[in-house]
Amino acid sequence: MYKSKYVSDSGKIFYFDYEHEVLADIDGLTGMNINLGLSQGFNQIGQTVESYTVSGREISINGKFLNDATSNKHNIIDVFAPQTKGKLYFEDRYFLECYVKSAPIIGVQKRDARFSLSLFAEYPYWRKSVANVIVIGEYTPSFSFPVIYDNHIFGTRENLNFVNCYNSGNLDSYFKIEIMSKKKIFNPKIVNETTHEYIKINDSISPGEIYKIYRVSNRLYVEKTVKGLTTNEFSMLDEDSNFMKLKVGDNVVRMEADADTNFMVVTISYNDSVVGVYEGI
């Protein structure tokens, strides 16, 4: 039997496994609702697909508490409180961001009580729990003792401004970008050489400053941190920026700026996405 757990945004955890005396059947691990916009012309045989959208994912959890259910009853009500959200994990390998759609319904029995609840994920795809983290322009320390000052390398820098962000999932994946620089640069740009899409910031970055570009659900954030203060800089995003996802397979990514590109350091992190999960995956 598979193991699962739910971690609320407040850090509370509920386990669905035999070790914690909970048996559960989770419906919605696989499958996908796709809404098709169809049209049909005069005397047309068949129909034409004009558009399609992917719906959110609904998760129904039904099960029972083994033995004395008192502790688990209190815990499940606390963790799955109304108007809260969190992450549902499958075998600690994949997660799904969810809202509590239906708070737990629990049987009155003290022992072996049954329960049911439901969750809703607005972004319907499962993502791998371990993120891929790739750095462009990273310095590798070379300092060591004893020091030979007349012939010593303190650090080396990758001389390539290209990396391959390989997406091993079966869906395009959102990603997060952090941009820093060892020297003041202007108008940093991240380009997908495979698709020719890019993200560009029409601003400068000085040493110690960080630009972050990331997505939460369907909302894109652009933030700049200067001396510990983070501000919203969405207006600095170039209006033609269209590099928002990593395609399945190879994504050759390049960084550039108006000048001094070699001082840039870019970190790209992403979680590969899959349509569904199942026991033994």
C-alpha positions as CSV (number, residue, x, y, z in Angstrom):
1,M,0.0,0.0,0.0
2,Y,1.3,3.5,-0.8
3,K,2.0,6.1,1.8
4,S,0.8,9.7,1.7
5,K,0.8,12.7,3.9
6,Y,-0.6,16.2,3.9
7,V,1.4,19.2,5.1
8,S,-0.6,22.4,5.7
9,D,0.9,25.8,5.0
10,S,1.1,26.3,8.8
11,G,3.3,23.2,9.1
12,K,0.8,20.8,10.5
13,I,1.1,17.2,9.2
14,F,-1.4,14.4,8.8
15,Y,-0.2,10.9,7.7
16,F,-2.2,8.4,5.6
17,D,-0.4,5.2,6.3
18,Y,-0.5,2.0,8.4
19,E,2.3,3.2,10.7
20,H,0.0,6.0,11.9
21,E,-3.0,3.7,12.1
22,V,-4.8,5.3,9.1
23,L,-6.0,3.4,6.1
24,A,-7.1,5.5,3.2
25,D,-8.2,5.3,-0.4
26,I,-7.2,8.5,-2.4
27,D,-9.3,9.1,-5.5
28,G,-7.8,11.5,-8.0
29,L,-4.2,10.4,-8.1
30,T,-4.5,10.0,-11.9
31,G,-6.9,11.2,-14.5
32,M,-7.5,14.7,-15.9
33,N,-10.5,16.8,-16.9
34,I,-10.0,18.6,-20.2
35,N,-12.5,21.1,-21.4
36,L,-12.8,21.3,-25.2
37,G,-14.3,24.3,-27.1
38,L,-16.0,22.8,-30.2
39,S,-17.5,24.2,-33.3
40,Q,-19.3,22.7,-36.3
41,G,-19.8,24.3,-39.6
42,F,-22.7,23.8,-42.1
43,N,-22.6,20.3,-43.4
44,Q,-19.3,19.6,-41.6
45,I,-18.7,16.0,-40.7
46,G,-17.4,15.8,-37.2
47,Q,-16.4,18.8,-35.1
48,T,-13.5,21.3,-34.9
49,V,-11.6,21.8,-31.6
50,E,-11.3,25.6,-31.2
51,S,-9.7,25.6,-27.8
52,Y,-9.0,23.4,-24.8
53,T,-8.4,24.0,-21.1
54,V,-7.3,21.8,-18.3
55,S,-9.4,21.8,-15.2
56,G,-8.2,21.7,-11.6
57,R,-7.9,18.4,-9.9
58,E,-10.3,17.2,-7.2
59,I,-9.0,14.7,-4.6
60,S,-11.4,12.6,-2.5
61,I,-9.9,10.8,0.5
62,N,-11.9,8.0,2.3
63,G,-10.7,5.8,5.0
64,K,-10.7,4.7,8.6
65,F,-8.7,5.1,11.8
66,L,-7.4,1.8,13.2
67,N,-7.9,1.1,16.9
68,D,-8.7,4.1,19.2
69,A,-9.5,7.0,16.8
70,T,-9.5,9.8,19.4
71,S,-6.0,11.2,18.7
72,N,-6.4,11.0,14.9
73,K,-9.9,12.5,15.0
74,H,-8.5,15.6,16.7
75,N,-5.5,15.8,14.4
76,I,-7.4,15.5,11.1
77,I,-9.9,18.2,12.1
78,D,-7.0,20.5,13.1
79,V,-4.9,19.9,9.9
80,F,-7.8,20.0,7.4
81,A,-9.4,23.2,8.7
82,P,-11.7,25.1,6.4
83,Q,-10.2,28.0,4.4
84,T,-6.7,26.5,4.6
85,K,-4.3,25.0,2.0
86,G,-1.2,22.9,1.9
87,K,0.6,20.1,0.0
88,L,-0.5,16.5,-0.5
89,Y,2.6,14.2,-0.8
90,F,2.6,10.8,-2.5
91,E,5.4,8.5,-1.3
92,D,7.4,11.6,-0.4
93,R,8.3,11.7,-4.2
94,Y,5.6,13.9,-5.6
95,F,3.4,16.7,-4.2
96,L,0.2,18.5,-5.2
97,E,-0.7,22.0,-3.8
98,C,-4.3,21.8,-2.6
99,Y,-7.1,23.8,-0.9
100,V,-9.4,22.1,1.6
101,K,-12.6,21.8,-0.3
102,S,-14.6,19.7,2.2
103,A,-13.6,19.5,5.9
104,P,-13.4,15.9,7.4
105,I,-16.6,14.0,8.0
106,I,-15.9,11.5,10.8
107,G,-17.8,8.6,12.2
108,V,-18.9,8.6,15.8
109,Q,-17.3,5.3,16.7
110,K,-14.4,5.5,19.2
111,R,-12.6,2.6,17.5
112,D,-12.1,2.0,13.7
113,A,-14.1,5.2,12.9
114,R,-14.4,6.0,9.2
115,F,-13.7,9.5,7.7
116,S,-13.9,11.3,4.4
117,L,-12.7,14.7,3.1
118,S,-11.9,16.4,-0.2
119,L,-9.2,18.7,-1.6
120,F,-8.9,20.8,-4.7
121,A,-5.8,21.6,-6.7
122,E,-6.0,24.7,-9.0
123,Y,-2.7,23.6,-10.6
124,P,-3.6,20.0,-11.4
125,Y,-0.2,18.4,-12.1
126,W,1.9,16.6,-9.6
127,R,5.4,17.8,-9.1
128,K,8.5,16.0,-8.0
129,S,9.4,16.8,-4.4
130,V,13.1,17.3,-5.1
131,A,13.7,20.3,-7.2
132,N,16.3,20.6,-10.0
133,V,18.7,23.5,-9.2
134,I,21.1,24.7,-11.9
135,V,23.5,27.6,-11.6
136,I,25.0,29.6,-14.5
137,G,28.2,31.5,-13.8
138,E,29.0,29.8,-10.5
139,Y,32.4,30.2,-8.9
140,T,34.1,27.1,-7.6
141,P,36.4,27.8,-4.6
142,S,40.0,26.7,-5.1
143,F,41.6,28.2,-2.0
144,S,43.4,25.7,0.2
145,F,46.3,25.4,2.6
146,P,49.2,25.6,2.4
147,V,49.0,28.7,0.2
148,I,51.5,29.2,-2.6
149,Y,51.1,32.9,-3.3
150,D,53.2,33.1,-6.4
151,N,51.1,30.5,-8.2
152,H,47.7,29.9,-6.6
153,I,44.1,29.9,-8.0
154,F,41.6,31.3,-5.5
155,G,38.5,30.2,-7.5
156,T,37.4,29.2,-11.0
157,R,34.3,30.3,-12.9
158,E,32.4,28.3,-15.4
159,N,33.3,30.0,-18.7
160,L,30.1,28.9,-20.4
161,N,27.0,31.1,-20.2
162,F,24.9,28.1,-21.4
163,V,23.3,25.3,-19.4
164,N,20.8,22.6,-20.3
165,C,17.8,22.6,-18.0
166,Y,16.5,19.1,-18.8
167,N,12.8,18.5,-17.9
168,S,12.3,14.7,-17.3
169,G,8.6,15.0,-16.6
170,N,5.8,14.6,-19.2
171,L,4.6,18.2,-19.0
172,D,6.0,21.7,-19.4
173,S,7.2,22.9,-16.0
174,Y,7.2,26.4,-14.3
175,F,10.5,27.5,-12.9
176,K,12.1,30.1,-10.6
177,I,15.0,32.4,-11.5
178,E,17.3,34.2,-9.2
179,I,19.7,36.8,-10.8
180,M,22.8,38.2,-9.0
181,S,26.0,39.9,-10.2
182,K,29.5,40.5,-8.9
183,K,29.5,43.8,-10.7
184,K,26.8,46.2,-11.7
185,I,25.0,45.1,-14.8
186,F,22.1,46.4,-16.9
187,N,19.1,44.7,-18.4
188,P,19.8,41.1,-17.6
189,K,18.2,38.6,-19.9
190,I,17.6,34.8,-19.8
191,V,17.1,33.2,-23.2
192,N,15.9,29.7,-24.1
193,E,18.0,28.9,-27.1
194,T,15.8,25.9,-27.9
195,T,12.5,28.0,-28.3
196,H,14.0,31.5,-28.6
197,E,11.8,32.7,-25.7
198,Y,13.2,35.0,-23.1
199,I,12.8,36.8,-19.8
200,K,14.3,40.3,-19.6
201,I,14.5,42.7,-16.7
202,N,14.8,46.4,-17.7
203,D,16.7,47.4,-14.6
204,S,20.2,47.2,-13.1
205,I,21.6,44.8,-10.6
206,S,24.4,45.7,-8.3
207,P,26.5,43.4,-6.1
208,G,24.5,42.2,-3.1
209,E,21.1,42.7,-4.9
210,I,18.9,39.8,-6.0
211,Y,16.1,39.6,-8.6
212,K,13.6,36.8,-8.2
213,I,11.1,35.7,-10.9
214,Y,8.7,32.9,-9.9
215,R,5.2,31.8,-10.1
216,V,2.7,30.9,-7.3
217,S,-0.3,29.1,-8.8
218,N,-1.1,31.1,-11.9
219,R,0.4,34.4,-10.7
220,L,3.8,35.6,-11.8
221,Y,6.0,37.5,-9.3
222,V,9.0,39.7,-10.0
223,E,10.8,40.9,-6.8
224,K,14.1,42.7,-6.1
225,T,15.9,42.5,-2.7
226,V,18.2,45.3,-1.8
227,K,19.8,45.4,1.7
228,G,17.3,42.9,3.0
229,L,14.3,44.8,1.7
230,T,12.2,43.1,-0.9
231,T,10.0,45.1,-3.3
232,N,7.6,44.3,-6.1
233,E,9.3,45.1,-9.4
234,F,6.8,43.5,-11.8
235,S,6.8,46.8,-13.9
236,M,10.5,46.1,-14.7
237,L,9.7,42.9,-16.6
238,D,10.1,43.5,-20.3
239,E,6.6,43.4,-21.8
240,D,7.7,41.0,-24.6
241,S,9.0,38.4,-22.1
242,N,7.5,35.0,-22.9
243,F,9.9,32.4,-21.4
244,M,7.6,31.1,-18.6
245,K,7.9,27.3,-18.8
246,L,10.6,24.6,-19.5
247,K,9.5,22.3,-22.3
248,V,9.7,18.5,-21.9
249,G,13.3,17.4,-22.7
250,D,16.2,19.7,-23.4
251,N,16.1,23.4,-22.7
252,V,19.4,25.1,-23.5
253,V,19.3,28.3,-21.5
254,R,21.7,31.3,-21.9
255,M,22.2,34.4,-19.8
256,E,23.2,37.8,-21.1
257,A,23.2,41.6,-20.2
258,D,24.1,44.8,-21.9
259,A,27.6,44.5,-20.7
260,D,29.7,42.5,-18.2
261,T,27.7,39.3,-18.6
262,N,30.6,37.3,-17.1
263,F,29.8,38.8,-13.7
264,M,26.2,37.4,-13.7
265,V,25.2,34.4,-11.6
266,V,21.8,32.9,-12.4
267,T,20.1,30.2,-10.5
268,I,17.3,28.2,-12.1
269,S,15.2,25.8,-10.0
270,Y,12.2,23.7,-11.1
271,N,10.2,20.6,-10.2
272,D,9.4,18.2,-13.0
273,S,5.7,17.7,-13.5
274,V,3.6,14.6,-14.2
275,V,0.0,14.0,-15.0
276,G,-0.6,11.3,-12.3
277,V,1.0,9.1,-9.7
278,Y,0.3,5.5,-8.7
279,E,1.7,2.8,-6.5
280,G,5.1,1.7,-7.7
281,I,5.8,4.9,-9.7
